[in-house]
Amino acid sequence: LGREDDSAVHRLITTVRNPQEAPAADLADLYHQRWEIENTLDEIKTHQGGHRLVLRSQYPDGVEQEIYGFLLVHHALRDVMHHTAHRAGLDPDRLSFTRTLR
């Protein structure tokens, strides 16, 4: 869904009734951003944490600290990917998170 192809027809179901509040083209662009968030959650939960992820702390403060740790590691990996892609003249989204993690 991009604005490059004006001949494309897209269907979007929404509760927004006023097209002035949210033009269809803007909503289509935002839909891609929503999936970027889903992919990020998948990277953290599935690839970084693994399917056997267990938070070790038995106290809420410790669990919060572990979660922040996961988020910081994810941010650091994505930062490395961004700088690497920038130096190579590539889109950071084209790099593999899993390969970077390994």
N, CA, C and O atoms as CSV, one atom per row, in Angstrom:
chain,resi,resn,atom,element,x,y,z
A,1,LEU,N,N,0.846,-1.180,0.000
A,1,LEU,CA,C,0.000,0.000,0.000
A,1,LEU,C,C,0.882,1.231,0.000
A,1,LEU,O,O,1.319,1.656,1.069
A,2,GLY,N,N,1.146,1.785,-1.079
A,2,GLY,CA,C,1.930,2.996,-1.111
A,2,GLY,C,C,1.276,4.011,-2.011
A,2,GLY,O,O,0.363,3.693,-2.772
A,3,ARG,N,N,1.733,5.191,-1.923
A,3,ARG,CA,C,1.160,6.250,-2.746
A,3,ARG,C,C,1.748,6.257,-4.146
A,3,ARG,O,O,1.287,7.003,-5.010
A,4,GLU,N,N,2.769,5.428,-4.380
A,4,GLU,CA,C,3.403,5.415,-5.691
A,4,GLU,C,C,2.438,4.934,-6.766
A,4,GLU,O,O,2.478,5.419,-7.897
A,5,ASP,N,N,1.578,3.988,-6.425
A,5,ASP,CA,C,0.672,3.380,-7.397
A,5,ASP,C,C,-0.731,3.935,-7.188
A,5,ASP,O,O,-1.510,3.384,-6.411
A,6,ASP,N,N,-1.054,5.019,-7.876
A,6,ASP,CA,C,-2.359,5.653,-7.708
A,6,ASP,C,C,-3.495,4.843,-8.314
A,6,ASP,O,O,-4.660,5.128,-8.039
A,7,SER,N,N,-3.184,3.827,-9.141
A,7,SER,CA,C,-4.232,3.024,-9.753
A,7,SER,C,C,-4.697,1.895,-8.845
A,7,SER,O,O,-5.709,1.253,-9.125
A,8,ALA,N,N,-3.972,1.648,-7.764
A,8,ALA,CA,C,-4.333,0.556,-6.848
A,8,ALA,C,C,-5.590,0.909,-6.064
A,8,ALA,O,O,-5.812,2.060,-5.690
A,9,VAL,N,N,-6.396,-0.105,-5.827
A,9,VAL,CA,C,-7.613,0.067,-5.045
A,9,VAL,C,C,-7.431,-0.697,-3.740
A,9,VAL,O,O,-7.057,-1.870,-3.741
A,10,HIS,N,N,-7.695,-0.027,-2.643
A,10,HIS,CA,C,-7.551,-0.634,-1.331
A,10,HIS,C,C,-8.867,-0.519,-0.583
A,10,HIS,O,O,-9.600,0.457,-0.743
A,11,ARG,N,N,-9.160,-1.511,0.226
A,11,ARG,CA,C,-10.352,-1.500,1.071
A,11,ARG,C,C,-9.902,-1.419,2.515
A,11,ARG,O,O,-9.002,-2.148,2.933
A,12,LEU,N,N,-10.524,-0.537,3.274
A,12,LEU,CA,C,-10.172,-0.363,4.667
A,12,LEU,C,C,-11.449,-0.206,5.475
A,12,LEU,O,O,-12.298,0.630,5.166
A,13,ILE,N,N,-11.571,-1.014,6.503
A,13,ILE,CA,C,-12.727,-0.907,7.391
A,13,ILE,C,C,-12.278,-0.149,8.623
A,13,ILE,O,O,-11.281,-0.503,9.252
A,14,THR,N,N,-13.014,0.889,8.963
A,14,THR,CA,C,-12.655,1.727,10.097
A,14,THR,C,C,-13.911,2.292,10.753
A,14,THR,O,O,-14.988,2.302,10.157
A,15,THR,N,N,-13.760,2.748,11.958
A,15,THR,CA,C,-14.877,3.395,12.662
A,15,THR,C,C,-14.857,4.905,12.442
A,15,THR,O,O,-15.770,5.606,12.879
A,16,VAL,N,N,-13.830,5.410,11.773
A,16,VAL,CA,C,-13.738,6.839,11.473
A,16,VAL,C,C,-14.707,7.150,10.349
A,16,VAL,O,O,-14.601,6.591,9.258
A,17,ARG,N,N,-15.652,8.040,10.613
A,17,ARG,CA,C,-16.679,8.345,9.609
A,17,ARG,C,C,-16.388,9.598,8.809
A,17,ARG,O,O,-16.936,9.786,7.723
A,18,ASN,N,N,-15.529,10.455,9.337
A,18,ASN,CA,C,-15.234,11.713,8.662
A,18,ASN,C,C,-13.899,11.599,7.927
A,18,ASN,O,O,-12.852,11.537,8.570
A,19,PRO,N,N,-13.915,11.568,6.594
A,19,PRO,CA,C,-12.668,11.420,5.850
A,19,PRO,C,C,-11.715,12.604,6.046
A,19,PRO,O,O,-10.524,12.484,5.759
A,20,GLN,N,N,-12.217,13.738,6.528
A,20,GLN,CA,C,-11.342,14.878,6.805
A,20,GLN,C,C,-10.462,14.597,8.023
A,20,GLN,O,O,-9.346,15.108,8.111
A,21,GLU,N,N,-10.956,13.790,8.961
A,21,GLU,CA,C,-10.189,13.437,10.159
A,21,GLU,C,C,-9.049,12.479,9.821
A,21,GLU,O,O,-7.965,12.564,10.397
A,22,ALA,N,N,-9.299,11.584,8.899
A,22,ALA,CA,C,-8.310,10.564,8.563
A,22,ALA,C,C,-8.482,10.161,7.102
A,22,ALA,O,O,-9.228,9.231,6.795
A,23,PRO,N,N,-7.794,10.860,6.202
A,23,PRO,CA,C,-7.891,10.509,4.776
A,23,PRO,C,C,-7.445,9.063,4.532
A,23,PRO,O,O,-6.546,8.560,5.206
A,24,ALA,N,N,-8.069,8.419,3.584
A,24,ALA,CA,C,-7.806,7.005,3.298
A,24,ALA,C,C,-6.328,6.731,3.011
A,24,ALA,O,O,-5.789,5.726,3.475
A,25,ALA,N,N,-5.676,7.597,2.265
A,25,ALA,CA,C,-4.257,7.379,1.943
A,25,ALA,C,C,-3.404,7.414,3.207
A,25,ALA,O,O,-2.459,6.637,3.343
A,26,ASP,N,N,-3.735,8.311,4.129
A,26,ASP,CA,C,-2.991,8.378,5.398
A,26,ASP,C,C,-3.196,7.117,6.214
A,26,ASP,O,O,-2.248,6.596,6.803
A,27,LEU,N,N,-4.423,6.622,6.255
A,27,LEU,CA,C,-4.705,5.393,7.007
A,27,LEU,C,C,-3.978,4.202,6.395
A,27,LEU,O,O,-3.480,3.340,7.120
A,28,ALA,N,N,-3.913,4.149,5.081
A,28,ALA,CA,C,-3.195,3.054,4.420
A,28,ALA,C,C,-1.714,3.105,4.778
A,28,ALA,O,O,-1.098,2.066,5.019
A,29,ASP,N,N,-1.141,4.301,4.814
A,29,ASP,CA,C,0.273,4.435,5.202
A,29,ASP,C,C,0.480,4.019,6.656
A,29,ASP,O,O,1.467,3.357,6.978
A,30,LEU,N,N,-0.437,4.402,7.527
A,30,LEU,CA,C,-0.325,4.058,8.948
A,30,LEU,C,C,-0.461,2.563,9.178
A,30,LEU,O,O,0.113,2.030,10.127
A,31,TYR,N,N,-1.210,1.880,8.324
A,31,TYR,CA,C,-1.385,0.435,8.469
A,31,TYR,C,C,-0.035,-0.266,8.410
A,31,TYR,O,O,0.205,-1.213,9.159
A,32,HIS,N,N,0.847,0.190,7.526
A,32,HIS,CA,C,2.193,-0.382,7.436
A,32,HIS,C,C,2.952,-0.166,8.737
A,32,HIS,O,O,3.671,-1.053,9.198
A,33,GLN,N,N,2.794,1.002,9.320
A,33,GLN,CA,C,3.473,1.289,10.578
A,33,GLN,C,C,2.982,0.367,11.680
A,33,GLN,O,O,3.764,-0.043,12.538
A,34,ARG,N,N,1.702,0.036,11.669
A,34,ARG,CA,C,1.162,-0.880,12.666
A,34,ARG,C,C,1.870,-2.225,12.578
A,34,ARG,O,O,2.201,-2.820,13.603
A,35,TRP,N,N,2.102,-2.702,11.369
A,35,TRP,CA,C,2.772,-3.991,11.219
A,35,TRP,C,C,4.239,-3.922,11.605
A,35,TRP,O,O,4.823,-4.930,12.004
A,36,GLU,N,N,4.843,-2.744,11.491
A,36,GLU,CA,C,6.224,-2.589,11.969
A,36,GLU,C,C,6.263,-2.844,13.479
A,36,GLU,O,O,7.199,-3.467,13.980
A,37,ILE,N,N,5.263,-2.370,14.193
A,37,ILE,CA,C,5.188,-2.586,15.640
A,37,ILE,C,C,4.996,-4.072,15.932
A,37,ILE,O,O,5.647,-4.618,16.823
A,38,GLU,N,N,4.117,-4.720,15.195
A,38,GLU,CA,C,3.894,-6.162,15.383
A,38,GLU,C,C,5.186,-6.944,15.143
A,38,GLU,O,O,5.502,-7.876,15.882
A,39,ASN,N,N,5.920,-6.562,14.114
A,39,ASN,CA,C,7.189,-7.244,13.820
A,39,ASN,C,C,8.196,-7.036,14.944
A,39,ASN,O,O,8.957,-7.945,15.276
A,40,THR,N,N,8.202,-5.859,15.521
A,40,THR,CA,C,9.112,-5.585,16.642
A,40,THR,C,C,8.766,-6.461,17.836
A,40,THR,O,O,9.655,-7.033,18.466
A,41,LEU,N,N,7.495,-6.568,18.145
A,41,LEU,CA,C,7.080,-7.433,19.259
A,41,LEU,C,C,7.472,-8.880,18.987
A,41,LEU,O,O,7.894,-9.592,19.899
A,42,ASP,N,N,7.337,-9.316,17.740
A,42,ASP,CA,C,7.742,-10.673,17.370
A,42,ASP,C,C,9.250,-10.863,17.554
A,42,ASP,O,O,9.693,-11.903,18.042
A,43,GLU,N,N,10.034,-9.861,17.163
A,43,GLU,CA,C,11.481,-9.954,17.334
A,43,GLU,C,C,11.840,-10.150,18.804
A,43,GLU,O,O,12.686,-10.977,19.141
A,44,ILE,N,N,11.192,-9.385,19.668
A,44,ILE,CA,C,11.507,-9.451,21.098
A,44,ILE,C,C,11.019,-10.766,21.702
A,44,ILE,O,O,11.777,-11.461,22.379
A,45,LYS,N,N,9.768,-11.101,21.458
A,45,LYS,CA,C,9.171,-12.269,22.119
A,45,LYS,C,C,9.664,-13.589,21.540
A,45,LYS,O,O,9.978,-14.513,22.292
A,46,THR,N,N,9.737,-13.691,20.226
A,46,THR,CA,C,10.035,-14.967,19.588
A,46,THR,C,C,11.526,-15.186,19.374
A,46,THR,O,O,12.064,-16.231,19.739
A,47,HIS,N,N,12.188,-14.207,18.786
A,47,HIS,CA,C,13.577,-14.407,18.393
A,47,HIS,C,C,14.555,-14.071,19.510
A,47,HIS,O,O,15.491,-14.828,19.769
A,48,GLN,N,N,14.341,-12.948,20.168
A,48,GLN,CA,C,15.268,-12.542,21.224
A,48,GLN,C,C,15.024,-13.353,22.492
A,48,GLN,O,O,15.973,-13.834,23.111
A,49,GLY,N,N,13.779,-13.507,22.877
A,49,GLY,CA,C,13.461,-14.225,24.112
A,49,GLY,C,C,13.404,-15.724,23.939
A,49,GLY,O,O,13.697,-16.474,24.870
A,50,GLY,N,N,13.033,-16.158,22.768
A,50,GLY,CA,C,12.917,-17.599,22.525
A,50,GLY,C,C,11.598,-18.153,23.039
A,50,GLY,O,O,10.908,-17.513,23.833
A,51,HIS,N,N,11.261,-19.338,22.583
A,51,HIS,CA,C,9.965,-19.920,22.944
A,51,HIS,C,C,9.937,-20.435,24.381
A,51,HIS,O,O,8.867,-20.736,24.909
A,52,ARG,N,N,11.084,-20.536,25.008
A,52,ARG,CA,C,11.133,-21.015,26.397
A,52,ARG,C,C,11.490,-19.893,27.376
A,52,ARG,O,O,12.033,-20.139,28.453
A,53,LEU,N,N,11.178,-18.681,26.987
A,53,LEU,CA,C,11.511,-17.528,27.819
A,53,LEU,C,C,10.798,-17.606,29.167
A,53,LEU,O,O,9.581,-17.783,29.236
A,54,VAL,N,N,11.566,-17.473,30.214
A,54,VAL,CA,C,11.015,-17.417,31.565
A,54,VAL,C,C,11.677,-16.234,32.262
A,54,VAL,O,O,12.903,-16.146,32.318
A,55,LEU,N,N,10.865,-15.333,32.789
A,55,LEU,CA,C,11.424,-14.246,33.584
A,55,LEU,C,C,11.759,-14.828,34.945
A,55,LEU,O,O,10.902,-15.418,35.602
A,56,ARG,N,N,12.994,-14.665,35.364
A,56,ARG,CA,C,13.489,-15.349,36.558
A,56,ARG,C,C,13.087,-14.700,37.867
A,56,ARG,O,O,12.985,-15.374,38.892
A,57,SER,N,N,12.861,-13.408,37.840
A,57,SER,CA,C,12.550,-12.711,39.082
A,57,SER,C,C,11.194,-13.156,39.628
A,57,SER,O,O,10.265,-13.437,38.871
A,58,GLN,N,N,11.103,-13.211,40.926
A,58,GLN,CA,C,9.842,-13.593,41.567
A,58,GLN,C,C,9.128,-12.385,42.154
A,58,GLN,O,O,8.124,-12.529,42.852
A,59,TYR,N,N,9.651,-11.184,41.867
A,59,TYR,CA,C,9.081,-9.965,42.417
A,59,TYR,C,C,8.803,-8.975,41.291
A,59,TYR,O,O,9.543,-8.939,40.308
A,60,PRO,N,N,7.754,-8.177,41.419
A,60,PRO,CA,C,7.383,-7.244,40.342
A,60,PRO,C,C,8.518,-6.315,39.901
A,60,PRO,O,O,8.692,-6.080,38.705
A,61,ASP,N,N,9.283,-5.790,40.848
A,61,ASP,CA,C,10.381,-4.895,40.468
A,61,ASP,C,C,11.426,-5.617,39.629
A,61,ASP,O,O,11.976,-5.040,38.690
A,62,GLY,N,N,11.701,-6.859,39.957
A,62,GLY,CA,C,12.668,-7.643,39.199
A,62,GLY,C,C,12.158,-7.974,37.812
A,62,GLY,O,O,12.923,-7.942,36.848
A,63,VAL,N,N,10.874,-8.291,37.694
A,63,VAL,CA,C,10.278,-8.571,36.383
A,63,VAL,C,C,10.363,-7.322,35.514
A,63,VAL,O,O,10.702,-7.398,34.333
A,64,GLU,N,N,10.054,-6.177,36.106
A,64,GLU,CA,C,10.139,-4.921,35.368
A,64,GLU,C,C,11.570,-4.678,34.886
A,64,GLU,O,O,11.780,-4.243,33.754
A,65,GLN,N,N,12.531,-4.953,35.728
A,65,GLN,CA,C,13.934,-4.775,35.358
A,65,GLN,C,C,14.316,-5.718,34.209
A,65,GLN,O,O,15.029,-5.309,33.293
A,66,GLU,N,N,13.859,-6.958,34.247
A,66,GLU,CA,C,14.162,-7.906,33.172
A,66,GLU,C,C,13.549,-7.449,31.852
A,66,GLU,O,O,14.179,-7.549,30.799
A,67,ILE,N,N,12.328,-6.952,31.916
A,67,ILE,CA,C,11.659,-6.473,30.698
A,67,ILE,C,C,12.423,-5.290,30.126
A,67,ILE,O,O,12.645,-5.220,28.917
A,68,TYR,N,N,12.828,-4.358,30.987
A,68,TYR,CA,C,13.638,-3.237,30.498
A,68,TYR,C,C,14.933,-3.738,29.883
A,68,TYR,O,O,15.397,-3.188,28.884
A,69,GLY,N,N,15.515,-4.768,30.462
A,69,GLY,CA,C,16.727,-5.352,29.898
A,69,GLY,C,C,16.504,-5.867,28.487
A,69,GLY,O,O,17.322,-5.628,27.599
A,70,PHE,N,N,15.392,-6.579,28.276
A,70,PHE,CA,C,15.067,-7.081,26.933
A,70,PHE,C,C,14.896,-5.923,25.957
A,70,PHE,O,O,15.385,-5.978,24.829
A,71,LEU,N,N,14.201,-4.876,26.393
A,71,LEU,CA,C,13.971,-3.733,25.518
A,71,LEU,C,C,15.280,-3.010,25.187
A,71,LEU,O,O,15.477,-2.570,24.054
A,72,LEU,N,N,16.170,-2.888,26.168
A,72,LEU,CA,C,17.455,-2.238,25.916
A,72,LEU,C,C,18.320,-3.040,24.945
A,72,LEU,O,O,18.968,-2.466,24.070
A,73,VAL,N,N,18.331,-4.357,25.097
A,73,VAL,CA,C,19.094,-5.200,24.165
A,73,VAL,C,C,18.515,-5.067,22.760
A,73,VAL,O,O,19.265,-4.946,21.791
A,74,HIS,N,N,17.189,-5.088,22.639
A,74,HIS,CA,C,16.552,-4.937,21.332
A,74,HIS,C,C,16.932,-3.595,20.715
A,74,HIS,O,O,17.271,-3.523,19.534
A,75,HIS,N,N,16.876,-2.540,21.514
A,75,HIS,CA,C,17.227,-1.209,21.008
A,75,HIS,C,C,18.689,-1.176,20.546
A,75,HIS,O,O,18.995,-0.615,19.494
A,76,ALA,N,N,19.578,-1.770,21.323
A,76,ALA,CA,C,20.999,-1.795,20.953
A,76,ALA,C,C,21.212,-2.535,19.632
A,76,ALA,O,O,21.978,-2.081,18.781
A,77,LEU,N,N,20.536,-3.675,19.461
A,77,LEU,CA,C,20.663,-4.433,18.212
A,77,LEU,C,C,20.135,-3.634,17.030
A,77,LEU,O,O,20.764,-3.591,15.973
A,78,ARG,N,N,18.994,-3.008,17.206
A,78,ARG,CA,C,18.415,-2.207,16.130
A,78,ARG,C,C,19.292,-1.004,15.808
A,78,ARG,O,O,19.374,-0.589,14.653
A,79,ASP,N,N,19.949,-0.439,16.824
A,79,ASP,CA,C,20.856,0.683,16.607
A,79,ASP,C,C,22.050,0.234,15.756
A,79,ASP,O,O,22.455,0.938,14.830
A,80,VAL,N,N,22.605,-0.928,16.069
A,80,VAL,CA,C,23.702,-1.489,15.271
A,80,VAL,C,C,23.235,-1.702,13.826
A,80,VAL,O,O,23.954,-1.382,12.880
A,81,MET,N,N,22.030,-2.242,13.670
A,81,MET,CA,C,21.494,-2.481,12.333
A,81,MET,C,C,21.328,-1.165,11.572
A,81,MET,O,O,21.645,-1.081,10.385
A,82,HIS,N,N,20.835,-0.150,12.256
A,82,HIS,CA,C,20.621,1.146,11.608
A,82,HIS,C,C,21.940,1.729,11.118
A,82,HIS,O,O,22.040,2.168,9.973
A,83,HIS,N,N,22.953,1.733,11.985
A,83,HIS,CA,C,24.244,2.294,11.597
A,83,HIS,C,C,24.904,1.484,10.485
A,83,HIS,O,O,25.512,2.053,9.579
A,84,THR,N,N,24.788,0.166,10.552
A,84,THR,CA,C,25.352,-0.693,9.511
A,84,THR,C,C,24.672,-0.435,8.170
A,84,THR,O,O,25.339,-0.308,7.144
A,85,ALA,N,N,23.351,-0.361,8.184
A,85,ALA,CA,C,22.603,-0.113,6.948
A,85,ALA,C,C,22.935,1.269,6.392
A,85,ALA,O,O,23.109,1.436,5.185
A,86,HIS,N,N,23.020,2.246,7.272
A,86,HIS,CA,C,23.317,3.609,6.831
A,86,HIS,C,C,24.680,3.670,6.124
A,86,HIS,O,O,24.810,4.290,5.068
A,87,ARG,N,N,25.686,3.027,6.713
A,87,ARG,CA,C,27.022,3.006,6.107
A,87,ARG,C,C,27.016,2.302,4.752
A,87,ARG,O,O,27.772,2.668,3.852
A,88,ALA,N,N,26.157,1.287,4.613
A,88,ALA,CA,C,26.105,0.527,3.363
A,88,ALA,C,C,25.106,1.115,2.361
A,88,ALA,O,O,24.983,0.614,1.243
A,89,GLY,N,N,24.393,2.176,2.756
A,89,GLY,CA,C,23.405,2.783,1.858
A,89,GLY,C,C,22.171,1.929,1.675
A,89,GLY,O,O,21.552,1.953,0.611
A,90,LEU,N,N,21.800,1.166,2.705
A,90,LEU,CA,C,20.648,0.269,2.637
A,90,LEU,C,C,19.521,0.747,3.555
A,90,LEU,O,O,19.742,1.550,4.462
A,91,ASP,N,N,18.336,0.252,3.310
A,91,ASP,CA,C,17.196,0.465,4.199
A,91,ASP,C,C,17.370,-0.474,5.390
A,91,ASP,O,O,17.512,-1.679,5.183
A,92,PRO,N,N,17.366,0.027,6.637
A,92,PRO,CA,C,17.546,-0.843,7.807
A,92,PRO,C,C,16.519,-1.973,7.882
A,92,PRO,O,O,16.796,-3.028,8.454
A,93,ASP,N,N,15.337,-1.756,7.309
A,93,ASP,CA,C,14.307,-2.802,7.330
A,93,ASP,C,C,14.690,-4.004,6.473
A,93,ASP,O,O,14.091,-5.072,6.597
A,94,ARG,N,N,15.678,-3.836,5.612
A,94,ARG,CA,C,16.104,-4.936,4.738
A,94,ARG,C,C,17.097,-5.865,5.431
A,94,ARG,O,O,17.417,-6.927,4.896
A,95,LEU,N,N,17.597,-5.483,6.625
A,95,LEU,CA,C,18.548,-6.329,7.355
A,95,LEU,C,C,17.801,-7.313,8.243
A,95,LEU,O,O,16.692,-7.027,8.694
A,96,SER,N,N,18.390,-8.448,8.491
A,96,SER,CA,C,17.771,-9.503,9.289
A,96,SER,C,C,18.051,-9.305,10.776
A,96,SER,O,O,19.207,-9.280,11.200
A,97,PHE,N,N,16.977,-9.164,11.572
A,97,PHE,CA,C,17.130,-9.041,13.003
A,97,PHE,C,C,17.723,-10.330,13.576
A,97,PHE,O,O,18.606,-10.282,14.432
A,98,THR,N,N,17.243,-11.469,13.106
A,98,THR,CA,C,17.704,-12.759,13.595
A,98,THR,C,C,19.195,-12.946,13.343
A,98,THR,O,O,19.919,-13.423,14.216
A,99,ARG,N,N,19.652,-12.573,12.158
A,99,ARG,CA,C,21.079,-12.695,11.845
A,99,ARG,C,C,21.891,-11.746,12.733
A,99,ARG,O,O,22.963,-12.110,13.214
A,100,THR,N,N,21.389,-10.556,12.943
A,100,THR,CA,C,22.084,-9.605,13.829
A,100,THR,C,C,22.143,-10.143,15.243
A,100,THR,O,O,23.171,-10.017,15.909
A,101,LEU,N,N,21.079,-10.732,15.708
A,101,LEU,CA,C,21.023,-11.287,17.066
A,101,LEU,C,C,22.047,-12.397,17.231
A,101,LEU,O,O,22.718,-12.478,18.259
A,102,ARG,N,N,22.170,-13.248,16.226
A,102,ARG,CA,C,23.130,-14.363,16.298
A,102,ARG,C,C,24.541,-13.836,16.252
A,102,ARG,O,O,25.493,-14.614,16.300
